Amino acid sequence: MSGASSTRIGRIIRRLRQERGLSQQALATRLGISASYLNLIEHDQRGVTAALLIKFTRALDVSIETLSGTEEQKVEAQLREALSDPELGADMEGAAHEVTTVAAQPNVARAILALHQAYRAARHDAEGMALPGGRRLILPHEEVRRIHDERMNYFPELEKVAESVRDDMAHALGFASGPTLPQSEVNHAVASRLRQQHGVVVQVLPSGDVLRRYDPALRQLVLSDLLPRESRGFQLAFQLMQFEAREAIDKVLRQEVPSTREARVFLEIGLTNYAAAALLMPYLSFLEMATACRYDIEVLSLRFGVSYQQAAQRLASLQRPGARGIPIFFVRTDPAGNITKSFSSCGFPVPRQGNPCPQWNACTAFTTPGAIRTQVVAFTTGQTFLSVARSQVGAVTQWGEPRPMQNVVVGCDITRAGEVVYADRLNLEAKPTPIGISCHLCDWKDCRSRAFPPVAHRLTPDVNQKIMRPIPFEGP
C-alpha cells in the first residue's frame, strides 16, 4: 500500500474503529477473528494479510486508500508545516520521529493545529486585518476548508435532497426519473421550478460586476449577461438549492457550529454550491460516466453541460460509502501562487501557508493557457501522485481590464493513475518530478527553483564558490 512505510496500519484501524463507535469485540465479530488477535493488529504486533485487508475495508466501509494512511500522512504534513512556521522560531531538525508520534494521537494533533491556526489569526488581527465584530479564533476560509476535508468533501444530506429535486423536475416534464432527465432540459427545469414552486422570476441583464443578485422582497433573480451558459445554469441551481436544501444545509451548520458569522456564511455558500453541483451532476450517473470515460474532465463537462472546473470539483466529492470513485484532490491557484480553493480525499498535502512548489504544474501550467498538462510528482515522504493541471482565462467586463487567470488541478495517488485517461501517455515508471509542500519544508537538495532554505538543514554558503542551486545546504 502507498505510504505503508511511514504509517502503521494498526493505529489507522484503531482510529477508524473508534470513530464508528465499535468495540474491539464488535469489529472482530464482523471480521471473523478473535478480539485478542484484533488487539495485536491494532498495536502493530501482527501483520494484515491481503484477504483480511479486504475484510477491513468492508467491515469499516472504507477504501484501500484510507487504510494506506492518507489521513495520518495528511495530519503529519500539516503538523510539519505548522511547527516549521518561521515565526515560531522552532528548530525542527531531526524531529521527524516526534512529529510522527504526535500525528498518531489525533486529538493532540488537532489541538496543536487549532492552536497554530488561532496564532495565525491573532497575528493577522494584530497586523490590522481584524474583521468587524471582534477577533477571530481561526481564519474563516481555513475553518471551512477543514470541515470539507474532515468529511472528505462528501455530504450525503445534500446528495439526497439533490436527487429528490431532480426526480421531481423529471416527473414534471414527463421523464421517468432524475437520471433520465436530459441535460439539455435541466436549466429550463430549474428555472421553471424556481418560478412555479418559489415564485422567483429570473432575468438576464447587464449588472456591472455582480454575477448573481437575488432580491427576497421582489422574488427576483438577476443573472449577469456576461455569464457563459454553463455558469448561468449553475447559478440557477444555486438559487434553487438555497430553497430546497435549506433544512439539510442548516443541519450541517448546526453540527459544525462555525466559530464566526463569516465562517458560517462561507460554509453556507460552499454547501449550497455542493448541492447545486449534485443537482446538475447526479452522483451515480456522474460516477458511472466518469468511470466509463476514465475521468476525462472535458468529456464530463460536455456530457453534463457544466464548466471544466465544475466537473473537476465534482470528481473530488465522489466518496459515497459503497459507491466510491477514485480519491481525488482538487486545487485552484492564481498566478501569484495563492491557493484559492482545495479539497483532498487522497492524502495530497495541500499547502496551508505560503505558496505551492514552483516545479508543480499547479504553477507551471499558467504558461500554456487552455492546455491540459500532466505530471507525476513525488514528495520527500515517498508520496507520489498523478497531477493534471489546466490554466483558464476568465472574462473581462470592459476593455483594458486584465483578464483573470486561474489554474485548476486535480490528481490521485499514483497507485490509481492507471484508471485515469491522463496517465496513458506518461511513463509511470520514470523518475517523478520532486516537489515539496513549501520551500521551508522541502528536503529536495538538487532543486534549482528553491526560493527559501529548508528550516531543518544547516546552510553552507561559500564565498569562493557558486553552484547551480540557489541555496546551498547540508543534507542527503
C-alpha positions in Angstrom: 0.0 0.0 0.0 1.1 3.5 -0.8 2.6 5.2 2.3 2.8 2.0 4.3 6.4 2.5 5.1 5.7 5.7 7.0 2.3 4.8 8.6 1.5 1.7 10.6 -1.9 0.2 9.7 -2.8 -0.8 13.3 -3.3 2.8 14.5 -5.3 3.5 11.4 -7.7 0.6 12.1 -7.9 1.7 15.8 -8.8 5.2 14.8 -11.5 4.1 12.3 -13.0 1.6 14.8 -13.2 4.3 17.5 -14.7 6.9 15.1 -17.5 4.4 14.3 -18.1 3.6 18.0 -17.3 -0.1 17.7 -15.7 -2.1 20.4 -12.9 -4.5 19.6 -15.2 -7.4 20.1 -17.8 -6.0 17.7 -15.3 -5.4 14.9 -13.6 -8.7 15.5 -17.0 -10.4 15.1 -17.5 -8.7 11.7 -14.1 -9.8 10.6 -14.4 -13.4 11.8 -11.3 -13.2 14.1 -10.8 -13.1 17.8 -10.8 -9.8 19.8 -7.3 -10.6 21.1 -6.0 -11.0 17.5 -7.5 -7.7 16.6 -5.9 -6.1 19.6 -2.5 -7.3 18.4 -3.2 -5.9 14.9 -4.2 -2.5 16.4 -0.9 -2.4 18.3 1.1 -3.4 15.2 2.2 -6.7 16.7 0.6 -8.7 13.9 0.5 -8.2 10.1 -2.5 -7.9 7.9 -2.9 -10.4 5.0 -4.5 -9.3 1.7 -7.7 -11.2 2.4 -8.0 -9.7 5.9 -7.3 -6.2 4.4 -10.3 -6.6 2.1 -12.5 -7.6 5.1 -11.4 -4.5 6.9 -12.5 -2.3 4.0 -15.9 -3.9 4.0 -16.4 -4.0 7.8 -15.3 -0.4 8.2 -16.8 0.7 4.8 -13.6 2.5 3.7 -11.4 2.4 0.6 -8.0 0.8 0.4 -6.5 4.3 0.3 -8.0 5.1 3.7 -6.2 2.1 5.2 -3.0 3.1 3.5 -2.7 6.0 5.9 -3.7 9.0 3.8 -5.4 10.7 6.8 -2.4 10.2 9.1 0.0 11.4 6.4 -2.1 14.5 5.8 -2.1 15.3 9.5 1.6 14.7 9.7 2.2 17.0 6.8 0.1 19.7 8.4 1.9 19.3 11.7 5.3 19.7 10.0 4.0 22.8 8.2 2.7 24.3 11.4 5.6 23.5 13.6 8.1 24.7 11.0 6.4 28.2 10.7 9.4 30.5 10.8 7.6 32.9 13.0 7.6 30.3 15.8 11.4 30.1 15.8 11.3 26.3 16.4 14.2 24.1 15.4 12.6 21.1 13.7 15.9 19.4 12.6 15.8 15.8 13.5 12.3 16.0 14.8 10.6 13.7 12.2 10.1 10.9 14.8 8.5 13.2 17.3 6.1 14.7 14.7 5.1 11.2 13.6 4.4 10.2 17.2 2.2 13.3 17.7 0.4 12.7 14.5 -0.5 9.2 15.8 -2.6 10.9 18.5 -5.4 12.5 16.5 -6.8 14.6 19.4 -3.4 16.0 20.3 -2.6 16.7 16.7 -5.8 18.6 16.1 -5.3 20.6 19.2 -1.8 21.7 18.0 -3.2 22.6 14.6 -6.0 24.5 16.2 -3.6 26.5 18.3 -1.4 27.3 15.3 -4.5 28.4 13.4 -5.5 30.6 16.3 -2.0 32.0 16.5 -2.1 32.9 12.7 -5.5 34.5 13.1 -4.3 36.6 16.1 -1.2 37.6 14.1 -3.3 38.7 11.2 -5.5 40.7 13.6 -2.6 42.3 15.2 -1.4 43.5 11.8 -4.7 45.4 11.3 -6.7 42.7 9.4 -9.3 42.1 12.1 -12.9 41.9 10.9 -15.7 44.0 12.5 -17.1 42.3 15.5 -14.0 41.1 17.2 -11.0 38.9 16.9 -11.1 35.5 15.1 -10.1 32.2 16.6 -9.5 30.9 13.1 -9.5 32.3 9.6 -12.9 31.7 8.1 -11.8 30.1 4.8 -9.4 27.8 6.8 -12.2 26.7 9.1 -14.5 25.9 6.1 -11.7 24.0 4.3 -11.1 21.9 7.5 -14.8 21.0 7.6 -14.8 19.9 4.0 -11.6 17.9 4.5 -12.9 16.1 7.6 -15.9 15.0 5.6 -13.8 14.1 2.6 -15.9 16.6 0.7 -18.9 14.3 0.8 -22.3 15.4 2.2 -24.9 12.7 2.0 -27.7 15.0 3.2 -27.2 17.3 0.2 -26.9 14.4 -2.2 -30.2 13.1 -1.1 -32.0 16.4 -1.5 -30.5 16.9 -4.9 -31.6 13.5 -6.1 -35.2 14.2 -4.8 -35.4 17.6 -6.5 -34.1 16.2 -9.8 -36.6 13.4 -9.7 -39.5 15.9 -9.2 -38.2 18.0 -12.1 -38.0 15.0 -14.3 -41.6 13.8 -13.5 -42.9 17.3 -14.1 -41.5 17.1 -17.6 -42.7 13.6 -18.2 -39.5 11.6 -17.6 -39.2 8.5 -15.5 -36.5 9.7 -13.1 -33.8 12.2 -12.4 -31.1 10.3 -14.2 -33.3 10.2 -17.4 -33.8 14.0 -17.4 -31.8 15.1 -20.5 -29.1 17.6 -19.7 -30.5 19.9 -22.4 -33.7 20.2 -20.3 -32.1 20.8 -16.9 -31.7 24.6 -17.0 -35.3 25.0 -18.2 -36.5 22.6 -15.5 -34.6 24.5 -12.8 -35.9 27.9 -14.0 -39.5 26.5 -14.2 -39.3 25.1 -10.6 -38.0 28.4 -9.3 -41.0 30.2 -10.8 -43.7 27.6 -10.1 -42.6 26.4 -6.6 -41.0 29.5 -5.2 -42.4 32.4 -7.2 -39.0 33.6 -8.4 -38.7 35.4 -11.7 -35.4 35.0 -13.5 -33.9 37.8 -15.6 -30.6 38.0 -17.5 -29.5 41.6 -17.6 -26.4 43.8 -17.6 -25.4 44.1 -13.9 -22.0 45.5 -13.6 -19.6 43.3 -11.6 -22.4 41.4 -9.9 -22.9 38.0 -11.4 -25.9 36.9 -9.4 -28.3 39.0 -7.3 -31.4 37.7 -5.6 -33.9 40.2 -4.1 -36.0 38.3 -1.5 -38.6 41.1 -1.3 -39.3 41.1 -5.1 -38.6 37.4 -5.5 -36.4 38.3 -8.4 -33.1 36.6 -9.5 -30.9 38.7 -11.8 -28.1 36.9 -13.6 -25.3 38.8 -15.4 -25.4 38.7 -19.2 -21.7 38.2 -19.1 -22.0 34.7 -17.6 -21.5 31.8 -20.0 -24.3 29.4 -20.4 -22.9 26.7 -18.0 -22.3 29.4 -15.3 -25.9 30.7 -15.7 -27.1 27.1 -15.2 -25.0 26.7 -12.1 -26.3 30.0 -10.6 -29.9 28.9 -11.3 -29.2 25.6 -9.5 -27.5 27.5 -6.6 -30.6 29.7 -6.1 -32.9 26.7 -6.3 -30.9 24.7 -3.7 -31.0 27.8 -1.4 -34.7 27.0 -1.0 -34.8 23.2 -1.5 -31.8 22.2 0.6 -32.3 24.8 3.4 -33.1 22.1 6.0 -30.1 19.9 5.1 -27.7 22.9 5.0 -29.0 24.1 8.4 -28.4 20.6 9.8 -24.7 20.6 8.7 -24.3 24.2 10.1 -25.7 23.0 13.5 -23.4 20.0 13.5 -20.3 22.0 12.7 -21.0 25.2 14.7 -18.8 27.7 12.8 -16.9 30.0 15.2 -17.8 33.3 13.4 -20.5 34.7 11.3 -18.1 35.0 8.4 -17.2 31.3 8.6 -20.9 30.4 8.8 -21.7 32.4 5.6 -18.7 30.9 3.7 -19.7 27.4 4.8 -23.3 28.0 3.7 -22.2 29.2 0.3 -19.9 26.2 0.0 -22.7 23.8 0.9 -25.1 25.4 -1.5 -22.5 25.2 -4.2 -22.2 21.5 -3.4 -25.9 20.9 -3.6 -26.1 22.7 -6.9 -23.3 20.6 -8.3 -25.1 17.4 -7.1 -28.3 18.6 -8.8 -26.6 19.2 -12.2 -24.3 16.2 -11.9 -26.3 13.4 -10.2 -23.9 11.2 -8.1 -24.4 7.7 -9.6 -24.8 9.0 -13.2 -21.7 11.1 -12.9 -19.7 8.3 -11.3 -20.8 5.9 -14.0 -19.8 8.3 -16.8 -16.5 9.2 -15.0 -15.6 5.5 -14.8 -16.6 4.9 -18.4 -14.5 7.8 -19.8 -11.7 7.2 -17.3 -12.1 10.6 -15.6 -11.8 12.7 -18.8 -12.9 16.1 -17.4 -13.5 17.6 -20.8 -15.9 14.8 -21.8 -17.7 15.1 -18.4 -18.1 18.8 -18.7 -19.7 18.4 -22.2 -21.9 15.5 -21.2 -23.3 17.3 -18.2 -23.4 20.8 -19.6 -21.1 22.2 -16.9 -17.7 24.0 -16.9 -14.4 22.2 -16.8 -13.9 23.5 -13.2 -17.3 22.4 -12.1 -16.8 18.9 -13.4 -13.3 18.7 -11.9 -14.5 19.8 -8.5 -17.4 17.3 -8.6 -14.8 14.5 -9.1 -13.4 15.4 -5.7 -16.7 14.6 -4.0 -17.3 11.0 -5.1 -16.8 9.3 -1.8 -20.2 7.7 -1.1 -19.8 4.5 1.0 -20.4 1.5 -1.3 -20.0 3.6 -4.4 -16.7 5.4 -4.2 -14.8 7.0 -7.1 -11.1 7.3 -7.2 -10.0 9.5 -4.3 -9.2 12.8 -6.0 -7.6 16.1 -4.9 -8.7 19.4 -6.3 -6.7 22.6 -6.1 -7.3 26.0 -7.6 -4.5 28.6 -7.8 -3.9 32.1 -9.1 -0.8 33.3 -11.0 0.6 34.6 -7.7 0.7 31.1 -6.3 -2.2 31.6 -3.9 -4.4 28.5 -3.3 -7.9 29.9 -3.5 -9.8 26.6 -3.2 -8.8 23.0 -2.3 -10.3 19.6 -1.4 -8.4 16.3 -1.0 -9.7 12.8 -0.3 -6.4 11.1 -1.3 -4.0 12.5 1.2 -2.4 15.0 -1.1 -0.6 17.5 1.3 -2.2 20.8 0.1 -0.1 23.8 1.4 -2.0 25.8 4.1 0.5 28.6 4.3 2.9 30.1 1.8 2.9 29.3 -2.0 3.0 25.9 -3.7 6.1 24.4 -5.2 7.2 26.2 -8.4 8.0 22.9 -10.0 4.4 21.6 -9.6 2.2 22.0 -12.7 -0.2 24.0 -10.5 2.3 26.8 -11.1 3.8 25.9 -14.5 0.5 25.4 -16.4 0.0 29.2 -16.5 2.5 29.3 -19.4 0.1 27.3 -21.6 -3.5 28.7 -21.1 -6.2 26.2 -22.0 -3.9 23.2 -22.4 -4.0 20.2 -20.1 -0.6 19.4 -18.6 0.1 16.1 -16.9 2.8 15.3 -14.4 3.9 12.7 -11.9 5.1 14.4 -8.7 6.7 13.0 -5.5 7.3 14.4 -2.1 10.3 13.5 0.1 8.0 11.4 2.2 7.6 9.0 -0.7 4.0 10.0 -1.5 3.6 10.1 -5.3 0.7 11.5 -7.3 -0.6 12.0 -10.8 -1.3 15.7 -11.2 -3.4 17.2 -14.0 -3.4 20.9 -14.5 -5.3 23.3 -16.8 -5.0 27.1 -16.8 -8.1 29.0 -17.8 -8.7 32.7 -18.6 -11.8 34.5 -17.3 -14.0 37.1 -19.0 -13.5 40.8 -18.6 -16.2 43.4 -18.1 -14.5 46.2 -20.1 -11.7 46.9 -22.4 -8.3 47.3 -20.7 -9.1 45.2 -17.7 -6.6 42.4 -17.1 -8.1 39.0 -17.7 -8.3 36.9 -14.5 -6.5 33.6 -14.7 -6.6 30.6 -12.6 -5.2 27.1 -12.6 -7.5 24.0 -11.9 -5.5 21.0 -10.7 -6.8 17.5 -10.0 -4.9 14.3 -9.2 -4.8 11.0 -7.5 -2.4 8.6 -5.8 0.0 7.0 -8.3 -1.4 3.6 -7.5 -4.7 4.6 -9.1 -3.2 6.5 -12.1 -3.8 3.6 -14.5 -7.5 4.2 -14.1 -7.2 7.8 -15.4 -7.0 8.7 -19.1 -4.4 11.4 -18.4 -1.8 8.8 -17.5 -2.0 7.0 -20.8 0.9 8.9 -22.4 3.0 9.0 -19.3 5.8 6.7 -18.2 4.6 5.9 -14.7 7.9 4.1 -14.0 10.1 7.1 -14.8 11.5 9.3 -12.1 8.8 11.7 -10.9 9.2 15.4 -10.5 10.3 16.2 -7.0 8.1 18.8 -5.2 7.5 19.9 -1.7 4.7 21.4 0.4 6.8 24.6 0.6 10.4 25.6 0.3 10.8 25.8 4.1 9.7 22.2 4.5 11.2 20.7 1.3 14.3 18.4 1.7 15.0 18.0 -2.0 18.6 19.1 -2.3 19.1 19.5 -6.1 16.3 21.9 -6.7 17.1 25.0 -8.9 13.7 26.5 -8.2 14.1 26.9 -4.5 13.2 30.3 -3.1 13.9 29.7 0.6 16.2 27.4 2.6 14.7 24.4 4.4 14.3 25.0 8.1 15.7 21.6 9.0 19.1 21.9 7.3 22.2 24.0 8.0 23.1 26.4 5.3 26.6 26.1 3.7 27.4 29.4 1.8 30.9 29.7 0.3 32.3 33.0 -0.8 34.8 31.1 -3.1 32.2 29.0 -4.9 28.9 29.5 -6.8 26.8 26.5 -7.6 23.8 25.9 -9.8 21.4 25.5 -6.8 20.4 28.9 -5.5 20.6 28.0 -1.8 23.4 25.6 -0.6 22.7 23.5 2.5 23.8 20.3 4.1 21.8 17.1 3.8 21.4 13.9 1.8 
